[in-house]
Amino acid sequence: MTDANGDVAALPFEQALKELEAIVARLERGDVPLEESIDIYTRGEALKARCDALLKQAEARIERITLGADGKPTGTTPLDVDN
């Protein structure tokens, strides 16, 4: 049995999010047969995980500029999202 969601790992954020939004819209309409609902829900979970992973990667790359006593930039530090 092949993994029907194997392509998700290669999707860029925007494409994964767009597909996830389309799946949510279909499920919310409620006109999808049960077996297909299960399949697209499973794909939606994979897409959600991909989006989360890409957002975490982007967050890790964001840096905050630090300023010296004179107000001039002195470097960067990792963004502290808890503050």
SEFIZA-3560 file (N, C-alpha, C; in Angstrom, 3 decimals):
REM SEFIZA-3560
<numar><xx>0.836</xx><yy>-1.180</yy><zz>0.000</zz><atom>N</atom></numar>
<numar><xx>0.000</xx><yy>0.000</yy><zz>0.000</zz><atom>CA</atom></numar>
<numar><xx>0.882</xx><yy>1.245</yy><zz>0.000</zz><atom>C</atom></numar>
<numar><xx>0.588</xx><yy>2.196</yy><zz>-0.896</zz><atom>N</atom></numar>
<numar><xx>1.392</xx><yy>3.406</yy><zz>-0.984</zz><atom>CA</atom></numar>
<numar><xx>0.781</xx><yy>4.498</yy><zz>-0.132</zz><atom>C</atom></numar>
<numar><xx>1.610</xx><yy>5.437</yy><zz>0.251</zz><atom>N</atom></numar>
<numar><xx>1.155</xx><yy>6.559</yy><zz>1.062</zz><atom>CA</atom></numar>
<numar><xx>0.559</xx><yy>7.614</yy><zz>0.137</zz><atom>C</atom></numar>
<numar><xx>-0.755</xx><yy>7.785</yy><zz>0.203</zz><atom>N</atom></numar>
<numar><xx>-1.450</xx><yy>8.731</yy><zz>-0.672</zz><atom>CA</atom></numar>
<numar><xx>-1.098</xx><yy>10.174</yy><zz>-0.347</zz><atom>C</atom></numar>
<numar><xx>-0.510</xx><yy>10.412</yy><zz>0.817</zz><atom>N</atom></numar>
<numar><xx>-0.170</xx><yy>11.769</yy><zz>1.233</zz><atom>CA</atom></numar>
<numar><xx>1.332</xx><yy>12.023</yy><zz>1.189</zz><atom>C</atom></numar>
<numar><xx>2.066</xx><yy>11.159</yy><zz>0.524</zz><atom>N</atom></numar>
<numar><xx>3.515</xx><yy>11.281</yy><zz>0.464</zz><atom>CA</atom></numar>
<numar><xx>3.989</xx><yy>12.567</yy><zz>-0.189</zz><atom>C</atom></numar>
<numar><xx>3.188</xx><yy>13.134</yy><zz>-1.082</zz><atom>N</atom></numar>
<numar><xx>3.574</xx><yy>14.361</yy><zz>-1.765</zz><atom>CA</atom></numar>
<numar><xx>3.493</xx><yy>15.589</yy><zz>-0.868</zz><atom>C</atom></numar>
<numar><xx>2.792</xx><yy>15.484</yy><zz>0.244</zz><atom>N</atom></numar>
<numar><xx>2.589</xx><yy>16.624</yy><zz>1.136</zz><atom>CA</atom></numar>
<numar><xx>3.914</xx><yy>17.167</yy><zz>1.655</zz><atom>C</atom></numar>
<numar><xx>4.876</xx><yy>16.314</yy><zz>1.895</zz><atom>N</atom></numar>
<numar><xx>6.159</xx><yy>16.734</yy><zz>2.456</zz><atom>CA</atom></numar>
<numar><xx>6.935</xx><yy>17.664</yy><zz>1.526</zz><atom>C</atom></numar>
<numar><xx>6.580</xx><yy>17.691</yy><zz>0.258</zz><atom>N</atom></numar>
<numar><xx>7.291</xx><yy>18.534</yy><zz>-0.695</zz><atom>CA</atom></numar>
<numar><xx>6.538</xx><yy>19.824</yy><zz>-1.022</zz><atom>C</atom></numar>
<numar><xx>5.340</xx><yy>19.987</yy><zz>-0.505</zz><atom>N</atom></numar>
<numar><xx>4.526</xx><yy>21.154</yy><zz>-0.847</zz><atom>CA</atom></numar>
<numar><xx>5.033</xx><yy>22.420</yy><zz>-0.164</zz><atom>C</atom></numar>
<numar><xx>5.042</xx><yy>23.534</yy><zz>-0.899</zz><atom>N</atom></numar>
<numar><xx>5.338</xx><yy>24.806</yy><zz>-0.246</zz><atom>CA</atom></numar>
<numar><xx>4.161</xx><yy>25.206</yy><zz>0.642</zz><atom>C</atom></numar>
<numar><xx>4.424</xx><yy>26.094</yy><zz>1.592</zz><atom>N</atom></numar>
<numar><xx>3.411</xx><yy>26.485</yy><zz>2.567</zz><atom>CA</atom></numar>
<numar><xx>2.118</xx><yy>26.953</yy><zz>1.913</zz><atom>C</atom></numar>
<numar><xx>2.215</xx><yy>27.867</yy><zz>0.970</zz><atom>N</atom></numar>
<numar><xx>1.022</xx><yy>28.457</yy><zz>0.369</zz><atom>CA</atom></numar>
<numar><xx>0.144</xx><yy>27.410</yy><zz>-0.301</zz><atom>C</atom></numar>
<numar><xx>0.764</xx><yy>26.469</yy><zz>-0.996</zz><atom>N</atom></numar>
<numar><xx>0.004</xx><yy>25.425</yy><zz>-1.684</zz><atom>CA</atom></numar>
<numar><xx>-0.652</xx><yy>24.477</yy><zz>-0.674</zz><atom>C</atom></numar>
<numar><xx>0.079</xx><yy>24.106</yy><zz>0.368</zz><atom>N</atom></numar>
<numar><xx>-0.475</xx><yy>23.219</yy><zz>1.399</zz><atom>CA</atom></numar>
<numar><xx>-1.647</xx><yy>23.888</yy><zz>2.105</zz><atom>C</atom></numar>
<numar><xx>-1.510</xx><yy>25.176</yy><zz>2.416</zz><atom>N</atom></numar>
<numar><xx>-2.584</xx><yy>25.901</yy><zz>3.088</zz><atom>CA</atom></numar>
<numar><xx>-3.810</xx><yy>26.021</yy><zz>2.195</zz><atom>C</atom></numar>
<numar><xx>-3.603</xx><yy>26.314</yy><zz>0.936</zz><atom>N</atom></numar>
<numar><xx>-4.724</xx><yy>26.443</yy><zz>-0.003</zz><atom>CA</atom></numar>
<numar><xx>-5.485</xx><yy>25.123</yy><zz>-0.106</zz><atom>C</atom></numar>
<numar><xx>-4.756</xx><yy>24.033</yy><zz>-0.216</zz><atom>N</atom></numar>
<numar><xx>-5.404</xx><yy>22.726</yy><zz>-0.305</zz><atom>CA</atom></numar>
<numar><xx>-6.125</xx><yy>22.387</yy><zz>0.998</zz><atom>C</atom></numar>
<numar><xx>-5.512</xx><yy>22.717</yy><zz>2.121</zz><atom>N</atom></numar>
<numar><xx>-6.143</xx><yy>22.467</yy><zz>3.416</zz><atom>CA</atom></numar>
<numar><xx>-7.447</xx><yy>23.254</yy><zz>3.536</zz><atom>C</atom></numar>
<numar><xx>-7.434</xx><yy>24.511</yy><zz>3.116</zz><atom>N</atom></numar>
<numar><xx>-8.648</xx><yy>25.334</yy><zz>3.156</zz><atom>CA</atom></numar>
<numar><xx>-9.746</xx><yy>24.745</yy><zz>2.282</zz><atom>C</atom></numar>
<numar><xx>-9.383</xx><yy>24.206</yy><zz>1.123</zz><atom>N</atom></numar>
<numar><xx>-10.362</xx><yy>23.589</yy><zz>0.227</zz><atom>CA</atom></numar>
<numar><xx>-10.972</xx><yy>22.340</yy><zz>0.878</zz><atom>C</atom></numar>
<numar><xx>-10.150</xx><yy>21.565</yy><zz>1.562</zz><atom>N</atom></numar>
<numar><xx>-10.639</xx><yy>20.366</yy><zz>2.251</zz><atom>CA</atom></numar>
<numar><xx>-11.611</xx><yy>20.752</yy><zz>3.357</zz><atom>C</atom></numar>
<numar><xx>-11.257</xx><yy>21.754</yy><zz>4.134</zz><atom>N</atom></numar>
<numar><xx>-12.130</xx><yy>22.213</yy><zz>5.218</zz><atom>CA</atom></numar>
<numar><xx>-13.472</xx><yy>22.669</yy><zz>4.654</zz><atom>C</atom></numar>
<numar><xx>-13.442</xx><yy>23.415</yy><zz>3.559</zz><atom>N</atom></numar>
<numar><xx>-14.678</xx><yy>23.897</yy><zz>2.943</zz><atom>CA</atom></numar>
<numar><xx>-15.549</xx><yy>22.727</yy><zz>2.484</zz><atom>C</atom></numar>
<numar><xx>-14.938</xx><yy>21.718</yy><zz>1.889</zz><atom>N</atom></numar>
<numar><xx>-15.706</xx><yy>20.542</yy><zz>1.439</zz><atom>CA</atom></numar>
<numar><xx>-16.327</xx><yy>19.808</yy><zz>2.618</zz><atom>C</atom></numar>
<numar><xx>-15.556</xx><yy>19.627</yy><zz>3.672</zz><atom>N</atom></numar>
<numar><xx>-16.077</xx><yy>18.922</yy><zz>4.841</zz><atom>CA</atom></numar>
<numar><xx>-17.181</xx><yy>19.721</yy><zz>5.523</zz><atom>C</atom></numar>
<numar><xx>-17.039</xx><yy>21.036</yy><zz>5.560</zz><atom>N</atom></numar>
<numar><xx>-18.062</xx><yy>21.875</yy><zz>6.187</zz><atom>CA</atom></numar>
<numar><xx>-19.373</xx><yy>21.858</yy><zz>5.414</zz><atom>C</atom></numar>
<numar><xx>-19.293</xx><yy>21.719</yy><zz>4.088</zz><atom>N</atom></numar>
<numar><xx>-20.522</xx><yy>21.632</yy><zz>3.279</zz><atom>CA</atom></numar>
<numar><xx>-21.310</xx><yy>20.379</yy><zz>3.626</zz><atom>C</atom></numar>
<numar><xx>-20.596</xx><yy>19.311</yy><zz>3.983</zz><atom>N</atom></numar>
<numar><xx>-21.265</xx><yy>18.080</yy><zz>4.395</zz><atom>CA</atom></numar>
<numar><xx>-21.820</xx><yy>17.240</yy><zz>3.266</zz><atom>C</atom></numar>
<numar><xx>-21.414</xx><yy>17.489</yy><zz>2.037</zz><atom>N</atom></numar>
<numar><xx>-21.948</xx><yy>16.734</yy><zz>0.911</zz><atom>CA</atom></numar>
<numar><xx>-20.961</xx><yy>15.716</yy><zz>0.349</zz><atom>C</atom></numar>
<numar><xx>-19.948</xx><yy>15.371</yy><zz>1.146</zz><atom>N</atom></numar>
<numar><xx>-18.926</xx><yy>14.419</yy><zz>0.725</zz><atom>CA</atom></numar>
<numar><xx>-19.284</xx><yy>13.049</yy><zz>1.313</zz><atom>C</atom></numar>
<numar><xx>-19.256</xx><yy>11.994</yy><zz>0.480</zz><atom>N</atom></numar>
<numar><xx>-19.532</xx><yy>10.648</yy><zz>0.994</zz><atom>CA</atom></numar>
<numar><xx>-18.566</xx><yy>10.282</yy><zz>2.135</zz><atom>C</atom></numar>
<numar><xx>-19.020</xx><yy>9.431</yy><zz>3.031</zz><atom>N</atom></numar>
<numar><xx>-18.270</xx><yy>9.077</yy><zz>4.239</zz><atom>CA</atom></numar>
<numar><xx>-16.842</xx><yy>8.624</yy><zz>3.942</zz><atom>C</atom></numar>
<numar><xx>-16.662</xx><yy>7.674</yy><zz>3.028</zz><atom>N</atom></numar>
<numar><xx>-15.317</xx><yy>7.160</yy><zz>2.751</zz><atom>CA</atom></numar>
<numar><xx>-14.400</xx><yy>8.255</yy><zz>2.218</zz><atom>C</atom></numar>
<numar><xx>-14.933</xx><yy>9.116</yy><zz>1.345</zz><atom>N</atom></numar>
<numar><xx>-14.128</xx><yy>10.214</yy><zz>0.831</zz><atom>CA</atom></numar>
<numar><xx>-13.824</xx><yy>11.222</yy><zz>1.939</zz><atom>C</atom></numar>
<numar><xx>-14.778</xx><yy>11.443</yy><zz>2.827</zz><atom>N</atom></numar>
<numar><xx>-14.562</xx><yy>12.345</yy><zz>3.961</zz><atom>CA</atom></numar>
<numar><xx>-13.389</xx><yy>11.871</yy><zz>4.802</zz><atom>C</atom></numar>
<numar><xx>-13.328</xx><yy>10.586</yy><zz>5.053</zz><atom>N</atom></numar>
<numar><xx>-12.230</xx><yy>10.024</yy><zz>5.842</zz><atom>CA</atom></numar>
<numar><xx>-10.898</xx><yy>10.241</yy><zz>5.123</zz><atom>C</atom></numar>
<numar><xx>-10.890</xx><yy>9.983</yy><zz>3.806</zz><atom>N</atom></numar>
<numar><xx>-9.663</xx><yy>10.154</yy><zz>3.029</zz><atom>CA</atom></numar>
<numar><xx>-9.198</xx><yy>11.606</yy><zz>3.019</zz><atom>C</atom></numar>
<numar><xx>-10.119</xx><yy>12.544</yy><zz>2.768</zz><atom>N</atom></numar>
<numar><xx>-9.686</xx><yy>13.931</yy><zz>2.689</zz><atom>CA</atom></numar>
<numar><xx>-9.371</xx><yy>14.496</yy><zz>4.077</zz><atom>C</atom></numar>
<numar><xx>-10.036</xx><yy>13.977</yy><zz>5.110</zz><atom>N</atom></numar>
<numar><xx>-9.691</xx><yy>14.397</yy><zz>6.476</zz><atom>CA</atom></numar>
<numar><xx>-8.254</xx><yy>13.974</yy><zz>6.798</zz><atom>C</atom></numar>
<numar><xx>-7.908</xx><yy>12.761</yy><zz>6.424</zz><atom>N</atom></numar>
<numar><xx>-6.552</xx><yy>12.251</yy><zz>6.645</zz><atom>CA</atom></numar>
<numar><xx>-5.532</xx><yy>13.109</yy><zz>5.907</zz><atom>C</atom></numar>
<numar><xx>-5.852</xx><yy>13.476</yy><zz>4.668</zz><atom>N</atom></numar>
<numar><xx>-4.947</xx><yy>14.351</yy><zz>3.909</zz><atom>CA</atom></numar>
<numar><xx>-4.874</xx><yy>15.722</yy><zz>4.583</zz><atom>C</atom></numar>
<numar><xx>-6.001</xx><yy>16.201</yy><zz>5.074</zz><atom>N</atom></numar>
<numar><xx>-6.018</xx><yy>17.479</yy><zz>5.774</zz><atom>CA</atom></numar>
<numar><xx>-5.107</xx><yy>17.474</yy><zz>6.986</zz><atom>C</atom></numar>
<numar><xx>-5.093</xx><yy>16.402</yy><zz>7.722</zz><atom>N</atom></numar>
<numar><xx>-4.206</xx><yy>16.282</yy><zz>8.877</zz><atom>CA</atom></numar>
<numar><xx>-2.737</xx><yy>16.352</yy><zz>8.445</zz><atom>C</atom></numar>
<numar><xx>-2.410</xx><yy>15.684</yy><zz>7.334</zz><atom>N</atom></numar>
<numar><xx>-1.037</xx><yy>15.727</yy><zz>6.824</zz><atom>CA</atom></numar>
<numar><xx>-0.681</xx><yy>17.141</yy><zz>6.374</zz><atom>C</atom></numar>
<numar><xx>-1.625</xx><yy>17.818</yy><zz>5.713</zz><atom>N</atom></numar>
<numar><xx>-1.387</xx><yy>19.191</yy><zz>5.274</zz><atom>CA</atom></numar>
<numar><xx>-1.207</xx><yy>20.132</yy><zz>6.461</zz><atom>C</atom></numar>
<numar><xx>-2.007</xx><yy>19.951</yy><zz>7.484</zz><atom>N</atom></numar>
<numar><xx>-1.892</xx><yy>20.778</yy><zz>8.693</zz><atom>CA</atom></numar>
<numar><xx>-0.517</xx><yy>20.593</yy><zz>9.335</zz><atom>C</atom></numar>
<numar><xx>-0.070</xx><yy>19.355</yy><zz>9.421</zz><atom>N</atom></numar>
<numar><xx>1.250</xx><yy>19.080</yy><zz>10.002</zz><atom>CA</atom></numar>
<numar><xx>2.352</xx><yy>19.723</yy><zz>9.164</zz><atom>C</atom></numar>
<numar><xx>2.210</xx><yy>19.699</yy><zz>7.846</zz><atom>N</atom></numar>
<numar><xx>3.199</xx><yy>20.317</yy><zz>6.964</zz><atom>CA</atom></numar>
<numar><xx>3.236</xx><yy>21.828</yy><zz>7.188</zz><atom>C</atom></numar>
<numar><xx>2.069</xx><yy>22.447</yy><zz>7.247</zz><atom>N</atom></numar>
<numar><xx>2.004</xx><yy>23.893</yy><zz>7.476</zz><atom>CA</atom></numar>
<numar><xx>2.626</xx><yy>24.250</yy><zz>8.824</zz><atom>C</atom></numar>
<numar><xx>2.297</xx><yy>23.486</yy><zz>9.858</zz><atom>N</atom></numar>
<numar><xx>2.877</xx><yy>23.733</yy><zz>11.187</zz><atom>CA</atom></numar>
<numar><xx>4.402</xx><yy>23.641</yy><zz>11.153</zz><atom>C</atom></numar>
<numar><xx>4.921</xx><yy>22.616</yy><zz>10.487</zz><atom>N</atom></numar>
<numar><xx>6.370</xx><yy>22.429</yy><zz>10.418</zz><atom>CA</atom></numar>
<numar><xx>7.033</xx><yy>23.588</yy><zz>9.677</zz><atom>C</atom></numar>
<numar><xx>6.430</xx><yy>24.021</yy><zz>8.574</zz><atom>N</atom></numar>
<numar><xx>7.006</xx><yy>25.130</yy><zz>7.817</zz><atom>CA</atom></numar>
<numar><xx>6.963</xx><yy>26.427</yy><zz>8.608</zz><atom>C</atom></numar>
<numar><xx>5.896</xx><yy>26.655</yy><zz>9.355</zz><atom>N</atom></numar>
<numar><xx>5.812</xx><yy>27.858</yy><zz>10.186</zz><atom>CA</atom></numar>
<numar><xx>6.860</xx><yy>27.843</yy><zz>11.288</zz><atom>C</atom></numar>
<numar><xx>7.093</xx><yy>26.688</yy><zz>11.886</zz><atom>N</atom></numar>
<numar><xx>8.115</xx><yy>26.575</yy><zz>12.928</zz><atom>CA</atom></numar>
<numar><xx>9.504</xx><yy>26.832</yy><zz>12.363</zz><atom>C</atom></numar>
<numar><xx>9.751</xx><yy>26.350</yy><zz>11.146</zz><atom>N</atom></numar>
<numar><xx>11.042</xx><yy>26.606</yy><zz>10.504</zz><atom>CA</atom></numar>
<numar><xx>11.225</xx><yy>28.096</yy><zz>10.248</zz><atom>C</atom></numar>
<numar><xx>10.185</xx><yy>28.738</yy><zz>9.770</zz><atom>N</atom></numar>
<numar><xx>10.267</xx><yy>30.178</yy><zz>9.490</zz><atom>CA</atom></numar>
<numar><xx>10.471</xx><yy>30.956</yy><zz>10.783</zz><atom>C</atom></numar>
<numar><xx>9.752</xx><yy>30.569</yy><zz>11.820</zz><atom>N</atom></numar>
<numar><xx>9.871</xx><yy>31.235</yy><zz>13.117</zz><atom>CA</atom></numar>
<numar><xx>11.296</xx><yy>31.124</yy><zz>13.656</zz><atom>C</atom></numar>
<numar><xx>11.914</xx><yy>29.982</yy><zz>13.465</zz><atom>N</atom></numar>
<numar><xx>13.270</xx><yy>29.770</yy><zz>13.956</zz><atom>CA</atom></numar>
<numar><xx>14.273</xx><yy>30.663</yy><zz>13.228</zz><atom>C</atom></numar>
<numar><xx>13.947</xx><yy>31.081</yy><zz>11.995</zz><atom>N</atom></numar>
<numar><xx>14.855</xx><yy>31.918</yy><zz>11.225</zz><atom>CA</atom></numar>
<numar><xx>14.657</xx><yy>33.401</yy><zz>11.487</zz><atom>C</atom></numar>
<numar><xx>13.561</xx><yy>33.769</yy><zz>12.087</zz><atom>N</atom></numar>
<numar><xx>13.315</xx><yy>35.192</yy><zz>12.365</zz><atom>CA</atom></numar>
<numar><xx>14.236</xx><yy>35.636</yy><zz>13.491</zz><atom>C</atom></numar>
<numar><xx>14.852</xx><yy>36.762</yy><zz>13.289</zz><atom>N</atom></numar>
<numar><xx>15.749</xx><yy>37.290</yy><zz>14.305</zz><atom>CA</atom></numar>
<numar><xx>15.318</xx><yy>38.707</yy><zz>14.677</zz><atom>C</atom></numar>
<numar><xx>15.678</xx><yy>39.080</yy><zz>15.860</zz><atom>N</atom></numar>
<numar><xx>15.378</xx><yy>40.415</yy><zz>16.368</zz><atom>CA</atom></numar>
<numar><xx>16.670</xx><yy>41.225</yy><zz>16.369</zz><atom>C</atom></numar>
<numar><xx>16.591</xx><yy>42.435</yy><zz>15.872</zz><atom>N</atom></numar>
<numar><xx>17.760</xx><yy>43.313</yy><zz>15.863</zz><atom>CA</atom></numar>
<numar><xx>17.970</xx><yy>43.847</yy><zz>17.277</zz><atom>C</atom></numar>
<numar><xx>19.214</xx><yy>43.758</yy><zz>17.747</zz><atom>N</atom></numar>
<numar><xx>19.533</xx><yy>44.302</yy><zz>19.074</zz><atom>CA</atom></numar>
<numar><xx>20.208</xx><yy>45.655</yy><zz>18.894</zz><atom>C</atom></numar>
<numar><xx>19.931</xx><yy>46.551</yy><zz>19.814</zz><atom>N</atom></numar>
<numar><xx>20.485</xx><yy>47.900</yy><zz>19.751</zz><atom>CA</atom></numar>
<numar><xx>21.418</xx><yy>48.129</yy><zz>20.924</zz><atom>C</atom></numar>
<numar><xx>22.472</xx><yy>48.892</yy><zz>20.668</zz><atom>N</atom></numar>
<numar><xx>23.410</xx><yy>49.264</yy><zz>21.715</zz><atom>CA</atom></numar>
<numar><xx>22.885</xx><yy>50.459</yy><zz>22.489</zz><atom>C</atom></numar>
<numar><xx>23.634</xx><yy>50.904</yy><zz>23.489</zz><atom>N</atom></numar>
<numar><xx>23.248</xx><yy>52.044</yy><zz>24.325</zz><atom>CA</atom></numar>
<numar><xx>23.078</xx><yy>53.314</yy><zz>23.502</zz><atom>C</atom></numar>
<numar><xx>23.790</xx><yy>53.388</yy><zz>22.382</zz><atom>N</atom></numar>
<numar><xx>23.685</xx><yy>54.576</yy><zz>21.527</zz><atom>CA</atom></numar>
<numar><xx>22.525</xx><yy>54.484</yy><zz>20.537</zz><atom>C</atom></numar>
<numar><xx>21.756</xx><yy>53.388</yy><zz>20.600</zz><atom>N</atom></numar>
<numar><xx>20.599</xx><yy>53.211</yy><zz>19.715</zz><atom>CA</atom></numar>
<numar><xx>20.932</xx><yy>52.643</yy><zz>18.359</zz><atom>C</atom></numar>
<numar><xx>22.201</xx><yy>52.313</yy><zz>18.135</zz><atom>N</atom></numar>
<numar><xx>22.605</xx><yy>51.751</yy><zz>16.849</zz><atom>CA</atom></numar>
<numar><xx>22.553</xx><yy>50.220</yy><zz>16.914</zz><atom>C</atom></numar>
<numar><xx>22.240</xx><yy>49.588</yy><zz>15.778</zz><atom>N</atom></numar>
<numar><xx>22.186</xx><yy>48.124</yy><zz>15.756</zz><atom>CA</atom></numar>
<numar><xx>23.534</xx><yy>47.514</yy><zz>16.141</zz><atom>C</atom></numar>
<numar><xx>23.491</xx><yy>46.486</yy><zz>16.994</zz><atom>N</atom></numar>
<numar><xx>24.719</xx><yy>45.806</yy><zz>17.409</zz><atom>CA</atom></numar>
<numar><xx>24.756</xx><yy>44.359</yy><zz>16.953</zz><atom>C</atom></numar>
<numar><xx>23.657</xx><yy>43.856</yy><zz>16.468</zz><atom>N</atom></numar>
<numar><xx>23.604</xx><yy>42.474</yy><zz>16.026</zz><atom>CA</atom></numar>
<numar><xx>22.178</xx><yy>41.962</yy><zz>16.064</zz><atom>C</atom></numar>
<numar><xx>22.061</xx><yy>40.660</yy><zz>16.065</zz><atom>N</atom></numar>
<numar><xx>20.733</xx><yy>40.041</yy><zz>16.117</zz><atom>CA</atom></numar>
<numar><xx>20.721</xx><yy>38.932</yy><zz>17.156</zz><atom>C</atom></numar>
<numar><xx>19.540</xx><yy>38.659</yy><zz>17.664</zz><atom>N</atom></numar>
<numar><xx>19.330</xx><yy>37.527</yy><zz>18.561</zz><atom>CA</atom></numar>
<numar><xx>18.098</xx><yy>36.785</yy><zz>18.070</zz><atom>C</atom></numar>
<numar><xx>17.967</xx><yy>35.504</yy><zz>18.399</zz><atom>N</atom></numar>
<numar><xx>16.772</xx><yy>34.770</yy><zz>18.001</zz><atom>CA</atom></numar>
<numar><xx>15.527</xx><yy>35.423</yy><zz>18.588</zz><atom>C</atom></numar>
<numar><xx>14.447</xx><yy>35.357</yy><zz>17.841</zz><atom>N</atom></numar>
<numar><xx>13.186</xx><yy>35.913</yy><zz>18.300</zz><atom>CA</atom></numar>
<numar><xx>12.680</xx><yy>35.101</yy><zz>19.481</zz><atom>C</atom></numar>
<numar><xx>12.317</xx><yy>35.782</yy><zz>20.552</zz><atom>N</atom></numar>
<numar><xx>11.741</xx><yy>35.126</yy><zz>21.730</zz><atom>CA</atom></numar>
<numar><xx>10.235</xx><yy>35.277</yy><zz>21.648</zz><atom>C</atom></numar>
<numar><xx>9.561</xx><yy>34.244</yy><zz>21.170</zz><atom>N</atom></numar>
<numar><xx>8.112</xx><yy>34.332</yy><zz>20.949</zz><atom>CA</atom></numar>
<numar><xx>7.307</xx><yy>34.225</yy><zz>22.234</zz><atom>C</atom></numar>
<numar><xx>7.948</xx><yy>33.882</yy><zz>23.330</zz><atom>N</atom></numar>
<numar><xx>7.237</xx><yy>33.756</yy><zz>24.605</zz><atom>CA</atom></numar>
<numar><xx>7.045</xx><yy>35.097</yy><zz>25.280</zz><atom>C</atom></numar>
<numar><xx>7.736</xx><yy>36.120</yy><zz>24.844</zz><atom>N</atom></numar>
<numar><xx>7.634</xx><yy>37.449</yy><zz>25.458</zz><atom>CA</atom></numar>
<numar><xx>6.831</xx><yy>38.383</yy><zz>24.602</zz><atom>C</atom></numar>
//
